[in-house]
Amino acid sequence: MTDDPKTLVSTKWLEDHLNDPDLRIIDASWYMPDMNRDGREEYDRGHIPNARFFDIDDISDTRSSLPHMAPPVEKFMSRSRALGVGDGHQIVVYDGAGLFSAARVWWLYRLMGKNDVAVLDGGYPKWLAEGRPTEDLPPIHKDRHITIHRQAHLVRDVTQVAAASKLGDHTILDARSAPRFKGEEAEPREGLRSGHIPNSQNMHYKSVLNADDTMKSVSDLREIFHNAKVDPSKPVITTCGSGVTAAILSLALERIGNRNHSLYDGSWAEWGQFDQLAVETG
């Protein structure tokens, strides 16, 4: 793969740069309840040297009833500063599943105007499998100023998605599994209807990943989006269950040079609960 410090870097790239003074590594491990894993606990047991733990549920808009919505600028700024992650840093984000929740934090930093941020391809499992160094002590955090320029075009709310669904002027890509998309399988969150946003299409996030949870090559990604009839001239909105795996599709789009994409932050956690929003099945 080609290392790109703005999208995706290899484990070799990261180990080669471990001692760079302006490198900041973030462990963004987060899991669905049915995965029976605790990201913080696993981080405390072992992580990549100097990695800081980013709590997706905590660094969110806790005023919202929806799960881990993007936090207000002031909250993101204070939490990132406290982690010692700020201006002039090259950020690399990874997770304990391979490539699952790291893309969400990549997208959050992009939303806040930070472009020097990449996801670690294959994440912690690949790092461990290759026998690369780990530690179990948290790094010393030195407060670092962070300037935020929120990129509003990277996020969409329910009104904007409803308009896009009606007008058909966007491609809406749903990263959930096919059974959930078709409404054949109940949602993991209680109280949500089954099915999908009208005029959306299904592209399970696993379809852009290899068996070892590394991202497919740029040429393979181009073929996947082409075969899915994703029109490169149309803006894309990515969505999923709660805005986590949707970011994997956003990252894949960025890898192929498609910068005309945004993420529906509320995703199915929001759309699935309101009867006035139409739902399609099948």
N, C-alpha and C positions, 0 to 999 in steps of 0.2 A: 504494500500500500504506500501511497505518497503521504508523508507527514505534512500536515497543515496546521500550524498553531492557532488558526482561527476556527477550525472545525474538529479535526481528529488527529491524534498522534499515537504512535506505536509505543509499546512498553520499552523498546530499545531507546527510542527518542527520549522518553521520560527519564530512564536511568542515566543516559548520557548527560542530561541537564539537571540532575538532582541537586547539584551544588550551586546552580545559578542563583545569585543573590536576589534576583527579581522574580523567581519562580514561586508561585503559590499553588499548593496541591489541596484539593477539596475532596473529601469523602462524602458523597451525597447519597449514601445507601438508604433506601426506603423500600418497604415491602407492603404488599397487600396483606390484609389480616389472614387470609387463607394460606399464606406462604409460611406462617409460623416462624418468622425471623425478626430479630430486633437489630436494626442498623447501628444504633448507638452502642449497644452491648458488644456487637461484633467489632466495631471500631476500637473500643476499649481493650479488646483482647489482642488486636493486631491490625496494623495499617501501614501504608506506604510511609517511609520516613518523612517527617514534617507535614503530613497531611492534617488538615483541620476538618472537624466534623460539621457539616451543614445540615441542620434539622429542617427538612422540607415542611413538616407540619407546623413547626414553631415560627420559621421565617416566612410567614404567610399573612394574609388578611384575616385575622382572627375575629374581626367584626362580622364577617360573612358566615352564613350557615353552611356554605359549600366548603368541601375539603380543600385545604392548601391552595387557596386562590392567591394570585400574585400579591405580594405585600405592598402597602403604601410606600412611596419613595423614601420617606423619613425613616421608616422602620428598616427597610432594606439597607439604607445607608448606615444606620447605627449598628446593625447586626454584622454587616460586612466589615466595618471598621473594627469592631470588637474581635473579629476573627483575624484581623491584621491583613485583610485583602483589600487593596485599593488601587489608586492611580499608579500607572507605570508597571503594573505586575502582569506577567504572563500567567494565566490561570489554567490549570489542568484539572478536570473533574472526572472522578471515577465512581463506580459503585460495586457492591459485592455480588451482584447478579451477573455481571459481564457487561451488558449495556441495557439498562432498564430505566433507572431514575436519574442517571448522570446527565442525560440530554435535557431533562427538565431544568436543572440548575444552569447548564450551558445557555438554555433559552432565557432564563431569568436574568442572567448577566447581560445577555444581548439586549433584552427588553430595557435594561437600565443603561444602555449605551456603551457597554464594554465589549470590544471586538476581539481583544487578545485573549480569547478563551477557547479551549479545546476539550474534547472528551477523550479519555484514554480508551483506545480500541481494545475490547476484550476485558477491560476493567481489572478488578482485583483477582478474579479466578485465573486469568492468564498470567498476571504478575507472579502469583504464587506458584503456578505450574512451571514457570520458567526459573524458579529458585531465586528470584530477585529479592533485595533486602526489605525487611519489615521491622517495625518497632511497636512497642505497646505503651509508650509514653506520649502524651500530647505535647506538641511544640509550644514554646513560649510565644504568646501572641503579643506583637507590638502594634498598638493602634496605628492605623494608616488612613490618611484622608482619602476619601473616594468622591469623585465628581460624578453626578448622575445626570444623564440626558435621556429621559425616558422616550423610547421609540414606540409611540402609540400605534404605529402601523403594524407592529408585530403581534398585537393581541386583538381579539374580537369578543364582543359581548353577545348576549342572546338576541338582542334586537337586530344587530348587524348580521348574525348568522341566519335568523329567520328571513331577513330580506334577501340574502344571498341564495337561500334555499328556494324562495319563491321566484326570484328573477333568473336563476340559473346562470348568473354571470361570474360565478366562482366554481372551482372544483372543490367539493367538500370531501375530504379523505378521512375515513374513520378507522383508527388503528386497533379497534377491539377485534376479538376473534370472530370468525364467520358465524358460529352459532349465536353469539350475543347480538351481532349485527342483524341477523335474520329474525331475531326474536324467538329462537328455538330454545334458548337457554336463559334461565333467570339471571338477573343482574346480581353481582355480589353485594351491592348496597341495597338495604331494605327500602321498600316503598317506591321503587322506580319501575316504570313501565318497561316492557321489552320491545326491542325494535331499533329503528334508526331514524335519523333526520331525513325527511323527504329530499330526494335528488342528491343524496350523498352516496358515495361508493366506498366499498370496503377494501382496505389494504392493511391486513394484519401487520403489526410492527415487526413480527418475526420474519416476514417475507423479505425485509431488507437486511437481515442478519444471516451470517453463516451459522453452522451447527455449534461452533464454539463461542457464539455471541459476539464475534467481531463483525464489523459492518462490511457488507459486500463491496466489491470493487466499484469504482466510479462507472466503468463501462457496463457492469452488471446492473447497477442502480438505474442507469439511463434506460436500459432495456426493460427493467421492471416497470418504470413509470410510463414508458412508451407502450408496453403491452397492456397496461391498465388504462390506456387512452387518456392519460393526463395531458391536456392541451397546454404546451409550454407558454402560450400567449395569454392564458387565463390565470388570474390569481388563485392561489390554493389556500384553503382553510383546513388545518389539521384538527382533529378532535379524537376523543377516546372516552374512557370512563370518567376520569377526573383531571385530565390535562397533563398526565405524566408521560405515558407512552406516545401521545400525539407528538411530543417534542422529538421523538426518535425519527418520525417521518419528516419533521421540520429540518432536522440535522441532515437527513439523507438528501432532501431537496437542496440544501445549501451545498452539499458535497458535489452535486451535479451542476452547480452554478445557477440554480433557480432561486433568485432572491425575492421573488414575488409571492411570499407566503406569510401567513399569520396563524396564530393558534387560538382556538376557542377555549378560553380558560375554564368556563363553567362545565363544558363538555356534557356527557350524558348524565352526570350527577345533577345538573341543572335541568337540561332538556327533558329528561325522563320523569321529572316530578310534576310538571305542569300540564294539566289536561287540555289547556287551551292551545298547546303547541302540538301540531300534527305529528303522528308517528307512522312510519311505514314498516311492514314486516316482509319477510321472504327475500 
